[in-house]
Amino acid sequence: MNDSKDDVQAMVGELVGRARAAQRVADGYDQARVDEVVAAAGWAILEPGRNRELAELAVADTGIGNVDDKIRKNHRKTLGLLRDLAGQKTVGVIAEDREKGLVEIARPVGVVCAITPSTNPAATPANKIINALKARNAVVVAPSPKGLSTAERLVGFIHAQFDRIGAPRDLVQVLRGPISKASTAELMRRCDLVVATGSQANVRAAYTCGTPAFGVGAGNVAGIVDETADVEAAADRVLRSKTFDNATSCSSENHLVLLAPVRERMLAALERRGAVRLDAAQKARLQQLMWPDGKLSSAVTGQSARVVAERAGLDAVAGRDPRILLVDEDGFGAGHPFSGEKLCPVLTVYTARDFDDARRIVEGIYAYQGAGHSVGLHSAIPERALQLGLTLPVSRVIVDQAHCIATGGSFDNGLPFSLSMGCGTWGGNNFSENMNVRHYLNITRISRPIAERMPSEREIFGALFDKYGRA
């Protein structure tokens, strides 16, 4: 494709024009037909052979993560989303409150631009596509350059399923390669809604494109292990979370904050499971690899702990075939790069005197990076989760679970299945939920008159006047 402005505008204009024509068809679907289209799109990725092909292609083209975990992610996240959407009404009247005289009607937003990252080049597009279709929208996927071939293959599978049921292929399209900032920006400008997952640069671009947009905040999750935790269970959960898909998820722990009484027991439990603790010299070598110019290097993104150790020249560590690399830290900010997100199986360990000190450490980490996302807690004291939820700048407190599995919804918790986690105003976002189908809908409200109920001054101001007088 020629990269001239006119050619970019023509190419994107054609895609969006076709999407609008297809969306007008979907706008006339009843709920049964919508659910049929959604099921077809879901089966396009859930069918085991196609799932494996997408996972293998993703790892081959991006060099990020591992095939088996991507297969699990594609399967669980898609199946979980379909479970969440089953029975949900997204056509016509979806709610009625007779007492208030209100009726809610679901309406499409139109054409959705789905910005997706290289870390999840199949699961994230599938999630956004299915949500968009459930709301009777058309969607155009704008993948990362490395994720283009996987997105194209996924959309091809969806088109084949659409052919089987007679649905318009143009309901789901992918931006044509080569992917560029100019073509992605033009797509964002021409669509009706942008849903952006990936780097903060992509999110900022979405927020400033002139089109309504949902974006996500930066990940940099910390997990607290207190003195009452079941250490063996906590170690199992942390290992499962931190090694899944080589820690590509924004929900993988980047830090463990260990209360002093449990520190050595927890570290020993992790070491028994394949974690390797680095000394100061080894930590310095690793830092040179990971942040050679102050920014996290792509040389470590989504790589196994063994590969990271090899690339850092830590041959003795690599020879132990580590599952996680552990480094000690006591500070935060740019001068302490291990206090930031790492996107690989490197876990920073902080030691806290007590629970209040642990909460203070997490605040320091999030003041540098990761505010708004989530915090993990391994504890037998229920009140401590509430304390974190009341005081930390987080949208989710994940208690006694494998964090990266749980945060985006799991079959054993009540969070919606999603690969896009809103981080609230703490993380620069306009929502703090897991992104779900409600974010892909416009809602029209019918209001009818009801019996008037006007409060007296006493009802509204009585407590104020009683305490401070009437001035």
C-alpha positions as CSV (number, residue, x, y, z in Angstrom):
1,M,0.0,0.0,0.0
2,N,1.3,3.5,-0.9
3,D,1.6,5.5,2.3
4,S,0.5,8.8,0.8
5,K,-2.3,10.6,2.8
6,D,-4.7,10.3,-0.1
7,D,-4.2,6.5,-0.5
8,V,-4.6,6.0,3.3
9,Q,-7.8,8.0,3.3
10,A,-9.1,6.1,0.3
11,M,-8.3,2.7,1.8
12,V,-9.7,3.4,5.2
13,G,-12.7,5.1,3.7
14,E,-13.5,2.0,1.7
15,L,-13.3,-0.3,4.7
16,V,-15.5,2.0,6.9
17,G,-18.0,2.4,4.1
18,R,-18.4,-1.3,3.7
19,A,-18.6,-1.7,7.5
20,R,-21.4,0.9,7.6
21,A,-23.4,-0.9,4.9
22,A,-23.0,-4.2,6.8
23,Q,-24.0,-2.6,10.1
24,R,-27.2,-1.3,8.6
25,V,-28.1,-4.9,7.9
26,A,-27.2,-5.9,11.5
27,D,-29.3,-3.1,12.8
28,G,-32.3,-4.9,11.6
29,Y,-31.5,-8.2,13.3
30,D,-33.6,-9.6,16.1
31,Q,-32.0,-11.0,19.2
32,A,-32.0,-14.6,17.9
33,R,-30.1,-13.6,14.8
34,V,-27.6,-11.5,16.8
35,D,-26.9,-14.4,19.0
36,E,-26.4,-16.7,16.0
37,V,-23.8,-14.3,14.6
38,V,-22.1,-14.1,17.9
39,A,-21.9,-17.8,18.2
40,A,-20.5,-18.1,14.7
41,A,-17.8,-15.6,15.5
42,G,-17.0,-17.4,18.8
43,W,-16.7,-20.8,17.1
44,A,-14.3,-19.3,14.6
45,I,-11.7,-19.2,17.4
46,L,-12.9,-21.8,19.8
47,E,-12.7,-24.7,17.4
48,P,-9.5,-26.5,18.6
49,G,-7.7,-26.8,15.3
50,R,-8.3,-23.1,14.5
51,N,-7.3,-22.1,18.0
52,R,-4.0,-23.9,17.8
53,E,-3.3,-22.5,14.4
54,L,-3.9,-18.9,15.7
55,A,-1.7,-19.5,18.8
56,E,1.1,-20.9,16.7
57,L,1.0,-18.1,14.2
58,A,0.9,-15.5,17.0
59,V,4.0,-16.9,18.7
60,A,5.8,-17.3,15.3
61,D,5.1,-13.8,14.1
62,T,5.4,-11.8,17.4
63,G,8.0,-13.9,19.2
64,I,6.0,-13.3,22.4
65,G,4.6,-15.8,24.8
66,N,4.1,-19.5,24.3
67,V,1.7,-21.6,22.2
68,D,0.1,-23.7,24.9
69,D,-0.9,-20.7,27.1
70,K,-2.2,-18.8,24.1
71,I,-4.4,-21.8,23.3
72,R,-5.7,-21.7,26.9
73,K,-6.2,-18.0,26.8
74,N,-8.0,-18.0,23.4
75,H,-10.3,-20.8,24.7
76,R,-11.0,-19.6,28.3
77,K,-11.5,-15.9,27.5
78,T,-13.7,-16.5,24.5
79,L,-15.8,-19.2,26.2
80,G,-16.1,-17.1,29.3
81,L,-17.3,-14.1,27.3
82,L,-19.8,-16.2,25.4
83,R,-21.1,-17.4,28.8
84,D,-21.4,-13.8,30.1
85,L,-23.3,-12.8,26.9
86,A,-25.7,-15.8,26.9
87,G,-29.2,-14.6,27.5
88,Q,-28.2,-10.9,27.7
89,K,-30.7,-8.7,25.8
90,T,-29.0,-6.2,23.4
91,V,-31.9,-5.7,21.0
92,G,-35.0,-3.6,21.7
93,V,-36.2,-3.0,25.2
94,I,-33.6,-4.3,27.7
95,A,-34.9,-2.8,31.0
96,E,-38.1,-1.3,32.4
97,D,-38.6,0.5,35.7
98,R,-42.4,1.2,36.1
99,E,-42.0,3.0,39.4
100,K,-39.7,5.6,37.7
101,G,-41.6,5.5,34.3
102,L,-38.4,4.6,32.5
103,V,-37.8,2.1,29.6
104,E,-34.3,1.4,28.2
105,I,-33.7,0.5,24.6
106,A,-30.4,-0.9,23.3
107,R,-29.0,0.7,20.2
108,P,-25.8,0.1,18.3
109,V,-22.9,2.6,18.4
110,G,-22.2,2.0,14.7
111,V,-18.7,1.1,13.5
112,V,-16.1,0.2,16.1
113,C,-12.4,0.6,15.7
114,A,-10.7,-2.1,17.8
115,I,-7.0,-1.3,18.6
116,T,-5.3,-4.6,19.7
117,P,-1.8,-5.4,21.0
118,S,0.9,-7.9,19.8
119,T,0.8,-9.6,23.2
120,N,-2.7,-11.0,22.6
121,P,-3.1,-10.9,18.8
122,A,-6.0,-13.4,18.7
123,A,-7.8,-13.3,22.1
124,T,-8.1,-9.5,22.3
125,P,-9.5,-9.0,18.8
126,A,-11.9,-11.9,19.3
127,N,-13.2,-10.4,22.6
128,K,-13.8,-7.0,21.0
129,I,-15.3,-8.5,17.9
130,I,-17.8,-10.6,19.8
131,N,-18.8,-7.8,22.1
132,A,-19.3,-5.5,19.1
133,L,-21.4,-8.0,17.2
134,K,-23.6,-8.7,20.3
135,A,-24.4,-5.0,20.2
136,R,-25.2,-5.1,16.4
137,N,-22.1,-3.1,15.5
138,A,-19.6,-3.6,12.7
139,V,-16.0,-3.7,13.7
140,V,-12.6,-3.0,12.1
141,V,-9.6,-4.4,13.9
142,A,-6.4,-2.3,13.9
143,P,-3.7,-4.8,15.1
144,S,-0.1,-4.1,16.0
145,P,2.2,-4.6,13.0
146,K,3.4,-7.9,14.5
147,G,-0.1,-9.1,15.1
148,L,-1.5,-8.4,11.6
149,S,-1.1,-11.9,10.2
150,T,-2.9,-13.4,13.3
151,A,-5.7,-10.9,13.1
152,E,-6.1,-11.6,9.3
153,R,-6.3,-15.3,9.9
154,L,-8.8,-14.8,12.7
155,V,-11.0,-12.6,10.6
156,G,-10.7,-15.1,7.7
157,F,-12.0,-17.8,10.1
158,I,-14.9,-15.6,11.1
159,H,-15.8,-14.8,7.5
160,A,-16.0,-18.6,6.8
161,Q,-18.4,-19.0,9.6
162,F,-20.4,-16.0,8.4
163,D,-20.7,-17.6,5.0
164,R,-22.2,-20.7,6.6
165,I,-25.0,-18.6,8.3
166,G,-25.4,-15.9,5.6
167,A,-24.1,-13.0,7.6
168,P,-22.3,-10.1,5.9
169,R,-18.5,-10.5,5.9
170,D,-18.0,-6.8,6.2
171,L,-19.4,-6.8,9.7
172,V,-15.8,-7.8,10.7
173,Q,-12.8,-6.5,8.9
174,V,-9.1,-5.9,9.6
175,L,-7.1,-2.8,8.6
176,R,-4.9,-3.6,5.6
177,G,-1.2,-3.9,6.0
178,P,1.4,-2.6,6.3
179,I,0.0,-1.2,9.6
180,S,1.0,2.4,10.1
181,K,0.3,5.1,12.6
182,A,-1.3,7.1,9.7
183,S,-3.7,4.3,8.7
184,T,-4.6,3.5,12.3
185,A,-5.2,7.2,13.1
186,E,-7.4,7.6,10.0
187,L,-9.4,4.5,11.0
188,M,-9.9,5.9,14.5
189,R,-11.1,9.2,13.1
190,R,-13.7,7.7,10.8
191,C,-15.3,5.2,13.2
192,D,-18.0,5.8,15.7
193,L,-16.2,4.3,18.8
194,V,-12.6,3.4,19.5
195,V,-11.7,0.6,22.0
196,A,-8.0,0.7,22.5
197,T,-5.9,-2.0,24.3
198,G,-2.1,-2.0,24.3
199,S,0.6,0.6,24.9
200,Q,-0.1,3.9,26.6
201,A,0.9,5.6,23.4
202,N,-1.9,3.8,21.6
203,V,-4.4,4.7,24.3
204,R,-3.3,8.4,24.3
205,A,-3.7,8.4,20.5
206,A,-7.2,7.0,20.9
207,Y,-8.2,9.6,23.5
208,T,-7.0,12.4,21.2
209,C,-8.4,11.2,17.9
210,G,-11.7,13.1,18.1
211,T,-13.8,10.0,18.3
212,P,-15.4,8.7,21.5
213,A,-12.9,6.2,23.0
214,F,-12.4,3.7,25.7
215,G,-8.7,3.0,26.6
216,V,-7.0,1.1,29.4
217,G,-4.3,2.1,31.9
218,A,-0.8,0.7,32.4
219,G,-0.3,-2.5,34.2
220,N,2.2,-2.9,37.0
221,V,0.4,-5.2,39.5
222,A,1.6,-5.7,43.0
223,G,0.5,-8.6,45.2
224,I,0.7,-8.6,49.0
225,V,1.3,-11.8,51.0
226,D,0.6,-11.3,54.7
227,E,1.5,-13.2,57.8
228,T,-1.8,-15.2,57.8
229,A,-1.6,-16.4,54.2
230,D,-1.5,-20.0,53.2
231,V,2.1,-19.8,51.8
232,E,2.0,-22.9,49.7
233,A,-1.3,-22.0,48.0
234,A,-0.1,-18.4,47.5
235,A,3.1,-19.6,45.9
236,D,1.1,-21.8,43.5
237,R,-1.1,-18.9,42.5
238,V,1.8,-16.5,42.0
239,L,3.8,-19.0,39.9
240,R,0.8,-19.8,37.8
241,S,0.0,-16.1,37.2
242,K,3.6,-14.9,36.6
243,T,4.5,-17.7,34.2
244,F,1.3,-17.8,32.2
245,D,2.1,-16.8,28.6
246,N,5.5,-15.7,29.8
247,A,3.9,-12.8,31.8
248,T,2.7,-10.9,28.8
249,S,-0.6,-10.0,30.6
250,C,-1.0,-6.5,32.1
251,S,-2.5,-8.4,35.0
252,S,0.5,-10.5,35.8
253,E,2.2,-9.6,39.1
254,N,5.3,-7.4,38.7
255,H,5.9,-7.1,42.5
256,L,5.4,-9.2,45.6
257,V,5.2,-7.2,48.8
258,L,6.0,-9.7,51.6
259,L,5.3,-9.0,55.3
260,A,8.5,-9.7,57.2
261,P,7.2,-12.7,59.2
262,V,6.3,-14.6,56.0
263,R,9.1,-13.4,53.7
264,E,11.5,-16.3,54.0
265,R,8.8,-19.0,53.9
266,M,7.2,-17.4,50.8
267,L,10.5,-17.1,49.0
268,A,11.4,-20.7,49.9
269,A,8.1,-21.9,48.6
270,L,8.6,-20.0,45.3
271,E,12.2,-21.5,45.0
272,R,10.8,-25.0,45.4
273,R,8.6,-24.2,42.4
274,G,11.5,-23.1,40.2
275,A,12.0,-19.4,41.1
276,V,15.6,-18.2,41.3
277,R,16.7,-15.3,43.5
278,L,19.3,-13.1,42.0
279,D,22.1,-11.4,43.9
280,A,23.0,-7.7,43.5
281,A,25.5,-8.3,40.7
282,Q,23.1,-10.5,38.8
283,K,20.4,-7.9,39.3
284,A,22.6,-5.3,37.8
285,R,23.4,-7.4,34.7
286,L,19.6,-8.0,34.3
287,Q,18.9,-4.3,34.6
288,Q,21.3,-3.6,31.8
289,L,19.5,-6.0,29.5
290,M,16.0,-4.9,30.4
291,W,16.4,-1.1,30.4
292,P,19.5,-0.3,28.2
293,D,18.3,3.2,27.5
294,G,15.8,3.8,30.3
295,K,13.0,2.1,28.4
296,L,11.9,-1.5,28.7
297,S,13.6,-3.5,26.0
298,S,11.6,-5.7,23.6
299,A,14.4,-8.3,24.0
300,V,12.6,-9.5,27.2
301,T,9.0,-9.0,26.4
302,G,7.1,-12.3,26.6
303,Q,10.3,-14.4,26.9
304,S,10.8,-17.2,29.3
305,A,12.8,-16.7,32.5
306,R,15.5,-19.0,31.0
307,V,15.8,-16.9,27.8
308,V,15.9,-13.7,29.8
309,A,18.7,-15.0,31.9
310,E,20.6,-16.2,28.8
311,R,20.3,-12.8,27.2
312,A,21.5,-11.1,30.3
313,G,24.6,-13.3,30.3
314,L,23.5,-15.1,33.5
315,D,24.5,-18.5,32.3
316,A,24.6,-20.2,35.7
317,V,21.1,-19.0,36.3
318,A,19.9,-20.0,32.9
319,G,21.4,-23.5,33.5
320,R,19.0,-24.0,36.4
321,D,16.1,-23.6,33.9
322,P,14.3,-21.0,36.1
323,R,10.6,-20.4,35.9
324,I,10.8,-16.9,37.6
325,L,13.6,-14.5,38.3
326,L,13.4,-12.8,41.7
327,V,15.1,-9.5,42.5
328,D,15.0,-7.5,45.8
329,E,14.0,-3.8,45.7
330,D,13.3,-1.1,48.3
331,G,12.6,2.0,46.2
332,F,10.3,3.3,43.5
333,G,10.5,5.5,40.3
334,A,12.8,5.9,37.3
335,G,15.9,5.4,39.5
336,H,14.5,2.0,40.4
337,P,13.4,0.5,37.1
338,F,12.5,-2.8,38.7
339,S,9.6,-0.9,40.3
340,G,8.0,-0.7,36.9
341,E,6.2,-3.1,34.6
342,K,8.4,-5.9,33.1
343,L,6.2,-8.0,30.7
344,C,8.4,-11.1,31.4
345,P,8.8,-13.6,34.3
346,V,10.8,-11.2,36.5
347,L,9.3,-10.5,39.9
348,T,10.4,-7.7,42.2
349,V,10.3,-8.5,45.9
350,Y,9.7,-5.8,48.6
351,T,9.7,-6.5,52.3
352,A,7.1,-4.8,54.6
353,R,7.2,-4.4,58.4
354,D,3.5,-4.9,58.7
355,F,0.3,-4.6,56.7
356,D,0.2,-0.8,56.8
357,D,3.8,-0.7,55.5
358,A,2.8,-3.1,52.7
359,R,0.0,-0.8,51.7
360,R,2.4,2.1,51.8
361,I,4.8,0.3,49.5
362,V,2.1,-0.5,47.0
363,E,1.1,3.2,47.0
364,G,4.7,4.1,46.2
365,I,4.8,1.6,43.3
366,Y,1.6,2.8,41.9
367,A,2.6,6.5,42.2
368,Y,5.3,5.5,39.7
369,Q,3.3,3.2,37.4
370,G,0.2,1.1,37.5
371,A,-2.3,3.2,39.3
372,G,-5.9,2.2,38.8
373,H,-5.4,-1.3,37.7
374,S,-5.5,-3.9,40.5
375,V,-3.8,-5.3,43.6
376,G,-3.5,-8.9,44.7
377,L,-3.9,-10.0,48.3
378,H,-3.1,-13.4,49.9
379,S,-4.5,-13.3,53.4
380,A,-6.9,-15.0,55.9
381,I,-8.1,-11.6,57.2
382,P,-11.2,-10.5,55.1
383,E,-11.1,-6.9,56.4
384,R,-7.7,-6.3,54.8
385,A,-9.2,-6.6,51.3
386,L,-11.7,-4.0,52.2
387,Q,-9.0,-1.8,53.6
388,L,-7.1,-1.9,50.3
389,G,-10.2,-1.2,48.3
390,L,-11.0,1.8,50.5
391,T,-7.5,3.3,50.3
392,L,-5.5,2.2,47.3
393,P,-5.9,3.7,43.8
394,V,-7.1,0.4,42.3
395,S,-10.2,-0.7,40.4
396,R,-9.9,-4.4,41.5
397,V,-8.7,-6.2,44.6
398,I,-8.0,-9.8,43.7
399,V,-8.1,-12.0,46.8
400,D,-6.5,-15.5,47.0
401,Q,-6.4,-16.0,43.3
402,A,-3.9,-16.4,40.4
403,H,-3.9,-12.7,39.5
404,C,-3.6,-12.7,35.8
405,I,-6.1,-15.4,35.4
406,A,-8.6,-13.8,37.8
407,T,-8.5,-10.1,36.9
408,G,-10.0,-10.4,33.4
409,G,-12.8,-12.7,34.6
410,S,-12.6,-16.4,35.5
411,F,-15.0,-19.3,35.8
412,D,-14.5,-19.1,39.6
413,N,-15.0,-15.4,40.2
414,G,-17.7,-12.9,39.3
415,L,-15.7,-10.4,37.2
416,P,-16.8,-10.1,33.5
417,F,-14.5,-11.9,31.1
418,S,-12.4,-9.3,29.3
419,L,-8.9,-8.5,28.1
420,S,-9.4,-4.8,28.5
421,M,-9.4,-3.5,32.1
422,G,-10.5,0.0,32.8
423,C,-8.4,1.8,35.4
424,G,-10.5,4.8,36.3
425,T,-9.3,8.3,36.5
426,W,-6.3,6.9,38.5
427,G,-5.1,5.3,35.3
428,G,-6.2,8.1,32.9
429,N,-9.4,6.2,31.9
430,N,-13.1,7.1,31.8
431,F,-14.2,3.8,33.2
432,S,-13.0,1.4,36.0
433,E,-14.8,-1.8,35.0
434,N,-13.7,-4.8,32.9
435,M,-14.8,-3.7,29.4
436,N,-18.0,-5.5,28.5
437,V,-20.9,-5.4,26.0
438,R,-22.5,-2.4,27.7
439,H,-19.6,-0.3,26.6
440,Y,-20.5,-1.1,22.9
441,L,-24.1,0.1,23.2
442,N,-26.0,3.3,23.0
443,I,-29.0,3.3,25.4
444,T,-32.2,5.2,24.5
445,R,-34.5,6.0,27.4
446,I,-38.2,6.6,27.3
447,S,-39.5,8.6,30.2
448,R,-43.2,8.7,31.1
449,P,-44.8,10.9,33.8
450,I,-45.2,9.5,37.3
451,A,-46.7,10.7,40.5
452,E,-44.8,13.8,41.6
453,R,-42.6,13.5,44.7
454,M,-41.0,16.8,45.7
455,P,-39.1,16.7,49.0
456,S,-39.5,19.3,51.7
457,E,-36.6,21.5,52.8
458,R,-36.6,19.5,56.1
459,E,-36.1,16.2,54.2
460,I,-33.0,17.6,52.4
461,F,-31.4,20.0,54.9
462,G,-32.7,18.8,58.3
463,A,-29.5,17.0,59.4
464,L,-27.4,20.0,58.3
465,F,-29.7,22.6,60.1
466,D,-29.9,20.4,63.3
467,K,-26.1,20.2,63.5
468,Y,-25.0,23.7,62.4
469,G,-28.2,25.8,62.6
470,R,-30.0,27.6,59.8
471,A,-27.9,30.5,58.4
